[in-house]
Amino acid sequence: VNAATRIETNTFEERYYSDDVVSGFRYAQKFAISTGCQVKVTLNNSGFALTSNANCATSNAAAFTQAVLRPWANTNFVNQVTVPPNLVLQDTSSNDITTDIEVIFYPQGWACNADGNSTSNEVIHLAGTSTTRILTIVCSTGFVYVT
């Protein structure tokens, strides 16, 4: 038996992509704090992207037009790989999410949904064939963690 056929590549692809998503959320908070501008993370089943508020004066989502760059590559901070074919976004009830999830980080460090008023945590399930990783963004502090 060939050892290469025993390796389940889905597990590695899903973990790599999930880690990249978590990195994006964490970087968005740090970027907002360091620049003084709001940063929006948009996540959907096609990938994710970070954009900053072009004028830093309003939480109007339409103003999020400035691409946030990865610091080591000077390229847009978007997913580095394609979304694994069996990975889907789900809510806390394990229902597939088919719309964009938008989280905005503010210069004070906290985060909220695109409405700008949310006080509850944003919880996203990254459900794959190997496991489901639960990504939580704590609105009041901007803390991002995975369980």
C-alpha positions as CSV (number, residue, x, y, z in Angstrom):
1,V,0.0,0.0,0.0
2,N,1.3,3.4,-1.0
3,A,1.7,5.7,2.0
4,A,0.6,8.7,0.0
5,T,-2.8,7.2,-0.6
6,R,-3.4,7.0,3.2
7,I,-3.0,10.7,3.8
8,E,-6.3,12.5,3.9
9,T,-5.6,15.8,2.1
10,N,-9.0,17.3,3.1
11,T,-7.9,17.6,6.7
12,F,-4.8,19.6,5.8
13,E,-6.5,21.8,3.3
14,E,-9.4,22.6,5.7
15,R,-7.0,23.3,8.6
16,Y,-4.8,25.6,6.4
17,Y,-7.7,27.5,5.1
18,S,-9.3,27.8,8.6
19,D,-6.1,29.1,10.1
20,D,-5.8,31.7,7.3
21,V,-9.3,32.9,8.1
22,V,-8.5,33.2,11.8
23,S,-5.3,35.1,10.9
24,G,-7.3,37.5,8.7
25,F,-9.6,38.3,11.6
26,R,-6.8,38.8,14.1
27,Y,-4.8,40.9,11.7
28,A,-7.9,43.1,11.0
29,Q,-8.1,44.0,14.7
30,K,-4.4,44.8,14.9
31,F,-4.5,46.9,11.7
32,A,-7.5,48.9,12.9
33,I,-5.8,49.7,16.2
34,S,-2.5,50.6,14.6
35,T,-3.9,52.8,11.8
36,G,-6.9,54.3,13.6
37,C,-9.2,53.2,10.7
38,Q,-12.1,50.8,10.8
39,V,-11.4,47.5,9.0
40,K,-14.0,45.2,7.6
41,V,-13.6,41.4,7.2
42,T,-15.9,40.0,4.6
43,L,-16.3,36.2,4.7
44,N,-18.4,33.9,2.5
45,N,-18.2,30.5,0.9
46,S,-15.9,31.8,-1.8
47,G,-13.3,33.2,0.5
48,F,-12.5,36.3,2.6
49,A,-11.1,39.8,2.2
50,L,-10.0,42.7,4.4
51,T,-10.8,46.3,3.5
52,S,-10.4,49.5,5.4
53,N,-12.6,52.5,5.6
54,A,-11.3,54.9,3.0
55,N,-12.1,58.0,5.0
56,C,-11.7,56.8,8.6
57,A,-14.6,59.0,9.7
58,T,-17.7,56.9,9.3
59,S,-18.8,53.3,9.9
60,N,-20.7,53.4,6.6
61,A,-19.9,50.0,5.0
62,A,-20.0,51.7,1.5
63,A,-16.8,53.5,2.6
64,F,-14.8,50.2,3.0
65,T,-13.0,50.4,-0.4
66,Q,-9.3,50.4,0.6
67,A,-7.7,47.0,0.3
68,V,-5.7,45.9,3.4
69,L,-2.4,44.5,2.3
70,R,-0.6,41.5,3.8
71,P,2.5,42.9,5.5
72,W,5.0,40.3,4.2
73,A,3.8,40.2,0.5
74,N,2.3,43.7,-0.2
75,T,-0.7,42.0,-1.8
76,N,-4.4,42.2,-0.9
77,F,-5.2,40.4,2.4
78,V,-7.5,37.8,0.9
79,N,-7.5,34.0,1.3
80,Q,-4.2,32.6,0.1
81,V,-5.7,29.4,-1.2
82,T,-9.0,28.4,-2.7
83,V,-11.7,27.4,-0.3
84,P,-11.6,23.6,0.2
85,P,-14.4,21.9,-1.8
86,N,-16.1,20.4,1.3
87,L,-15.8,23.4,3.7
88,V,-18.9,25.5,4.3
89,L,-19.8,28.3,6.7
90,Q,-22.5,27.4,9.1
91,D,-24.3,29.3,11.9
92,T,-24.6,28.0,15.5
93,S,-27.6,25.8,14.5
94,S,-25.5,24.1,11.7
95,N,-27.4,25.8,9.0
96,D,-25.4,26.7,5.9
97,I,-24.7,30.5,5.6
98,T,-25.1,31.7,2.0
99,T,-24.7,35.4,2.5
100,D,-21.6,37.5,3.4
101,I,-20.6,37.7,7.0
102,E,-19.2,41.1,7.7
103,V,-17.3,42.0,10.9
104,I,-16.0,45.5,11.4
105,F,-13.0,46.2,13.8
106,Y,-12.7,49.6,15.3
107,P,-9.5,51.5,16.3
108,Q,-10.5,50.9,20.0
109,G,-10.1,47.2,19.4
110,W,-13.7,46.1,19.6
111,A,-15.6,44.5,16.8
112,C,-19.2,44.3,15.7
113,N,-21.4,43.3,12.8
114,A,-21.8,45.6,9.8
115,D,-24.8,47.3,11.5
116,G,-22.3,49.0,13.9
117,N,-24.5,48.3,17.0
118,S,-24.1,44.6,17.8
119,T,-23.1,43.6,21.3
120,S,-23.2,39.9,20.9
121,N,-20.4,37.6,19.7
122,E,-20.1,36.6,16.1
123,V,-19.9,32.8,15.9
124,I,-19.0,31.1,12.6
125,H,-18.7,27.4,12.1
126,L,-16.2,26.3,9.5
127,A,-17.6,22.9,8.8
128,G,-15.5,20.5,6.8
129,T,-15.3,16.8,6.2
130,S,-12.7,16.2,8.9
131,T,-14.0,18.5,11.6
132,T,-15.8,21.7,12.4
133,R,-13.8,24.6,13.7
134,I,-15.9,27.2,15.6
135,L,-14.6,30.8,15.1
136,T,-15.8,33.3,17.7
137,I,-15.2,37.1,17.6
138,V,-16.0,38.7,20.9
139,C,-17.7,42.0,20.1
140,S,-16.8,44.0,23.2
141,T,-13.1,43.2,23.0
142,G,-12.4,42.1,19.4
143,F,-10.8,38.9,20.8
144,V,-10.8,36.1,18.1
145,Y,-10.5,32.5,19.1
146,V,-11.2,29.0,17.7
147,T,-12.5,25.9,19.4
